[in-house]
Amino acid sequence: MTDERNFRSSYYEKVGFRSVEEKKSLEILLKERPFDKTKLKQFCLRFTVPAMYRNFLWKVLLDVIPVYVDSHEFIMAQRTAEFQDLQRALKIAKIIDDYTKPNLVFLAMWLLRTRRAKVDITAQLESPLHRAMSKMAETLWHVIDIESEQEKLVDIYWILSGLFIQVEKLQKEVTRLQECTYSLLEREDIELHKHLVKIDALYNLPYDTWFYSCFAGVICNGSIAKIWDKITVGAYRILVFVAVVTLTTLRRLLLRCESTDNVLDTINNITEETSEMIVNKAIESMQQSGTTQQVDMYFTKHS
C-alpha cells in the first residue's frame, strides 16, 4: 500500500496535479489578512513554493515586508531609498563603481548597513564566509525573476540580507553540521563512507563553503530555490541531507575516485538533472525523518 501511494504521488507530481494543489493552498493562505506567518512557514517546510510566488513569499518570511498588505507599498519605497543611499555611499567612498559585479555590490552594501565594513573592504570580501555569501548573491540573481532591473536589484539585496541572517545562525553550528554529515553518511552508505575515509577525502571536503553558501555554485540554479525555501524559514539543517544525498547520489563515480581532488571534480560538475534529483531526494529524506528529526537528535546528543 505504501509503495502504491508513493507511486501515485510521484505520478501526480509528474503530470502537475500536486503543484496545482500546492499553488491553490498557498493562494488561500495569501488571502488571509494579515498573513499568518506560522502557516506560511509550515507551507514552506512541507512543499515547494511555486516560482510565481517565491519572490513575494520570501520577502514576507525574511521580514523584508510585513504581514500587513496595506503597508507593502510604503515599506518597499523605504527599502528602495535605503538601497540607493547605501549604493551611493559606496560609490562616493570609491569602494564600488559602475563596473563592480552585482554580487560584490550586494555584499559590500550589506557589510556597510550592518556596520561591519572595514577600510580594506576588498580584503574583507575574500574571507571564506564572505566568498560563500558572494556565491549566494550570484546565484540569487538567476533565481529571482523580475522584469524591472531596478526592482530586481532592490529585491535581491533585501532577500539576501534576510538569507545572510540565517547563514550567520548556521555559522555557529557548522562544525556540528559537518559531524552530523559524517554520521548520517556512515549510516546511509557504509561502503562509500569507508572509501572516502580511505582516500582521505571525507574530512577534507569544503563543507563550510557548502553550508555557508547553502550549496550555491554546487547545486544548479534551477533547483537550488527548493532548498532555499527551507532556509528562509530557518530549517538550515536540511543542508546535512543535501550533503549526504549529493555523496550517495554520486556514489558510483565517487567509489572510483582516488583523491579529494577527484571527488571535488565530480561534485563540481553536477548536471542540472542530477541537481534536481539530489534536491528532491534531500527534501524527501528530511520530511520522512520528521522534518530534521535525525539531525536534531544528533545535535541534542552532542550538545
WOMO-V508651 format. One record per pair of residues at least 4 apart in sequence whose ideal C-beta (glycine too) atoms are under 6 Angstrom apart, sorted by the first residue. I is the first residue (numbers start at 1). J is the second residue. D is the distance in whole Angstrom. If there is no record, write none. Layout:
I_J_D / I_J_D
This chain:
12_17_4 / 12_18_5 / 13_18_4 / 16_20_6 / 22_47_5 / 23_50_5 / 26_43_6 / 26_53_6 / 29_39_5 / 29_40_6 / 32_36_5 / 34_67_4 / 34_68_5 / 35_67_4 / 37_67_6 / 41_233_4 / 43_47_6 / 44_229_5 / 44_233_5 / 48_226_5 / 49_54_5 / 49_57_6 / 49_229_5 / 53_57_5 / 54_58_6 / 55_144_5 / 58_62_6 / 58_159_5 / 58_232_5 / 59_64_4 / 59_65_5 / 60_65_6 / 61_232_5 / 61_233_6 / 62_162_3 / 62_232_6 / 64_158_4 / 65_72_5 / 65_75_5 / 66_71_5 / 71_75_5 / 79_158_6 / 80_154_5 / 83_154_5 / 83_157_6 / 86_109_4 / 86_112_6 / 86_113_6 / 90_95_5 / 90_96_5 / 90_108_6 / 91_96_6 / 95_108_6 / 95_121_5 / 96_100_4 / 96_105_5 / 96_108_6 / 100_104_5 / 100_105_5 / 103_134_5 / 103_137_4 / 103_138_4 / 106_137_5 / 106_157_5 / 106_160_5 / 107_133_6 / 107_134_5 / 107_137_6 / 108_121_6 / 110_161_6 / 111_116_5 / 111_117_4 / 112_117_5 / 117_121_5 / 118_124_5 / 125_130_5 / 129_212_5 / 132_209_5 / 132_212_3 / 132_213_4 / 135_213_4 / 135_216_4 / 135_217_5 / 136_213_5 / 136_216_5 / 137_160_6 / 139_216_4 / 139_221_6 / 140_144_6 / 140_156_5 / 142_221_4 / 143_225_5 / 144_155_6 / 144_156_5 / 146_151_5 / 146_152_4 / 155_159_6 / 166_231_5 / 166_236_6 / 167_212_6 / 170_236_4 / 173_177_6 / 174_208_5 / 174_211_5 / 176_299_6 / 177_211_6 / 177_240_6 / 178_207_5 / 180_184_6 / 180_240_5 / 180_295_5 / 180_298_5 / 181_240_5 / 181_243_5 / 181_244_6 / 184_244_5 / 185_193_5 / 185_244_5 / 185_247_6 / 186_193_4 / 188_248_6 / 189_248_5 / 192_251_5 / 195_255_6 / 196_201_5 / 196_202_4 / 197_202_5 / 199_258_6 / 199_259_6 / 201_260_4 / 201_263_5 / 204_260_5 / 207_211_6 / 208_212_6 / 210_215_6 / 211_239_5 / 214_231_5 / 215_219_4 / 215_242_6 / 219_223_6 / 219_224_5 / 219_275_5 / 220_272_5 / 220_275_4 / 222_272_6 / 223_275_4 / 223_276_5 / 223_279_4 / 226_279_5 / 227_279_6 / 230_235_4 / 230_238_5 / 231_236_6 / 237_292_4 / 237_295_4 / 238_286_5 / 240_295_5 / 241_245_6 / 241_282_4 / 241_285_5 / 241_286_5 / 242_282_5 / 245_249_6 / 245_278_5 / 245_281_5 / 245_282_4 / 246_278_5 / 249_278_5 / 250_254_5 / 250_266_6 / 253_266_5 / 254_263_6 / 257_262_4 / 257_263_5 / 258_262_6 / 264_268_6 / 270_274_5 / 270_275_5 / 286_292_6 / 289_293_5 / 289_294_4 / 292_296_5 / 299_303_6
